[in-house]
């Protein structure tokens, strides 16, 4: 499950925006909800993170997927 979070003024992974079954659907929804220009995909441990940054590389949100085993 891909989860989209937006920055709430205190945490980057602050407010849950939506959940999606595919990465493409999550990115489409994030582009509608958040104004991001740059996206960086990182695999860390058992999760996949897509960091979303604005034009001046300030984080505005993140897309998270926790993977199994």
JOVEN-V941671 format. One record per residue. N is the residue number from 1. RES is the residue in one letter. PSI is psi in whole degrees, -180 to 180 (NA if undefined). D_CENTER is the distance of its C-alpha to the mean C-alpha in Angstrom with 1 decimal. Layout:
BEGIN
N:RES:PSI:D_CENTER / N:RES:PSI:D_CENTER
END
This chain:
BEGIN
1:X:124:12.0 / 2:X:126:8.4 / 3:X:134:6.9 / 4:X:126:4.7 / 5:X:145:5.7 / 6:X:157:7.4 / 7:X:131:9.9 / 8:X:16:13.2 / 9:X:-16:15.6 / 10:X:-44:15.9 / 11:X:143:12.7 / 12:X:-42:9.3 / 13:X:61:8.2 / 14:X:-71:10.8 / 15:X:130:11.0 / 16:X:125:9.8 / 17:X:-52:9.5 / 18:X:171:10.1 / 19:X:144:10.5 / 20:X:156:11.4 / 21:X:-26:13.7 / 22:X:155:12.7 / 23:X:-40:10.0 / 24:X:-43:11.8 / 25:X:-38:11.7 / 26:X:-41:8.0 / 27:X:-39:7.9 / 28:X:-45:11.1 / 29:X:-40:10.1 / 30:X:-37:7.3 / 31:X:-28:10.1 / 32:X:-39:12.5 / 33:X:-37:11.0 / 34:X:144:9.6 / 35:X:90:11.9 / 36:X:150:10.2 / 37:X:-38:12.5 / 38:X:141:11.2 / 39:X:130:8.5 / 40:X:122:9.5 / 41:X:128:9.3 / 42:X:134:10.9 / 43:X:121:12.8 / 44:X:109:14.0 / 45:X:-122:16.6 / 46:X:24:15.7 / 47:X:153:12.0 / 48:X:128:9.6 / 49:X:136:6.7 / 50:X:107:5.0 / 51:X:133:5.5 / 52:X:121:5.9 / 53:X:153:9.6 / 54:X:-168:12.5 / 55:X:-32:15.9 / 56:X:22:17.2 / 57:X:32:14.3 / 58:X:128:13.4 / 59:X:133:9.8 / 60:X:-13:8.7 / 61:X:-178:5.2 / 62:X:147:2.4 / 63:X:129:2.1 / 64:X:138:5.7 / 65:X:124:9.0 / 66:X:128:12.3 / 67:X:162:15.1 / 68:X:159:18.8 / 69:X:NA:21.6
END
